């Protein structure tokens, strides 16, 4: 997996939680499999969707926390949301 600060290669799908600061792309899918946040899988998926993390939404990672690069500030369409990287691992981006 390699992504630059602007875009991933067109066919490359990876997890938002692995993307670097400055990454721009769009959401390919929400796939909650292993959830370390303590929420039920369907509850985390519902919350992400309510925050605007839907298929096709444009995203950009604006900022990373100083310790462990967590949390991240993500612009989703025209909204800015803080998200833990472990929750961002449920979001497939391209």
C-alpha positions as CSV (number, residue, x, y, z in Angstrom):
1,X,0.0,0.0,0.0
2,X,1.4,3.3,-1.0
3,X,-0.5,6.6,-1.0
4,X,0.8,10.1,-1.4
5,X,-0.5,13.2,0.2
6,X,-2.9,13.8,-2.7
7,X,-4.4,10.6,-3.8
8,X,-4.0,6.8,-3.8
9,X,-3.5,5.2,-7.2
10,X,-7.0,4.7,-8.9
11,X,-7.3,1.0,-8.1
12,X,-5.8,1.1,-4.6
13,X,-8.3,0.6,-1.8
14,X,-7.0,0.8,1.8
15,X,-8.2,1.8,5.3
16,X,-8.7,5.4,6.3
17,X,-6.9,4.6,9.6
18,X,-3.7,3.9,7.6
19,X,-3.8,7.0,5.6
20,X,-1.3,9.8,6.3
21,X,-2.1,13.5,7.1
22,X,-3.0,15.3,3.9
23,X,-4.6,12.3,2.2
24,X,-7.5,13.1,-0.1
25,X,-9.8,10.6,-1.6
26,X,-13.3,9.2,-1.3
27,X,-15.0,6.5,0.7
28,X,-15.3,3.2,-1.1
29,X,-17.2,1.3,1.7
30,X,-17.9,1.1,5.4
31,X,-16.9,-2.4,6.7
32,X,-16.9,-2.9,10.4
33,X,-15.4,-6.3,11.3
34,X,-13.3,-6.1,14.5
35,X,-14.4,-3.3,16.8
36,X,-12.0,-2.2,19.5
37,X,-14.1,0.8,20.6
38,X,-16.5,-1.2,22.8
39,X,-19.5,-0.5,20.6
40,X,-21.6,-3.1,18.8
41,X,-20.5,-3.5,15.2
42,X,-23.9,-2.2,13.9
43,X,-23.8,0.7,16.3
44,X,-20.4,1.9,15.1
45,X,-21.5,1.6,11.5
46,X,-24.6,3.6,12.2
47,X,-22.6,6.3,14.0
48,X,-20.1,6.6,11.1
49,X,-22.9,6.9,8.6
50,X,-24.6,9.6,10.8
51,X,-21.4,11.6,10.8
52,X,-21.3,11.6,7.0
53,X,-19.0,8.7,6.3
54,X,-21.0,7.3,3.4
55,X,-19.9,5.6,0.2
56,X,-18.7,8.2,-2.3
57,X,-18.1,11.0,0.2
58,X,-15.0,13.1,-0.4
59,X,-12.5,13.0,2.5
60,X,-9.3,14.7,3.6
61,X,-7.2,14.1,6.6
62,X,-6.5,17.5,8.1
63,X,-4.6,16.8,11.3
64,X,-3.2,14.0,13.4
65,X,-2.8,13.9,17.2
66,X,0.7,14.3,18.6
67,X,0.7,11.0,20.5
68,X,0.4,8.0,18.3
69,X,-1.1,10.1,15.5
70,X,-4.5,9.7,17.2
71,X,-7.1,11.0,16.9
72,X,-7.4,12.3,13.3
73,X,-9.3,15.3,12.0
74,X,-11.1,14.4,8.8
75,X,-13.1,16.6,6.5
76,X,-16.0,14.6,5.1
77,X,-17.6,16.6,2.3
78,X,-18.0,20.0,4.1
79,X,-17.9,18.8,7.7
80,X,-14.9,18.3,10.0
81,X,-15.0,15.3,12.3
82,X,-12.5,14.0,14.9
83,X,-12.2,10.2,14.7
84,X,-10.0,7.6,16.4
85,X,-7.8,5.7,14.1
86,X,-9.2,2.4,15.4
87,X,-12.7,3.5,14.2
88,X,-11.2,4.8,11.0
89,X,-10.1,1.3,10.2
90,X,-13.7,0.4,9.3
91,X,-13.6,2.9,6.4
92,X,-12.3,1.8,3.1
93,X,-11.0,4.6,0.9
94,X,-9.5,5.1,-2.5
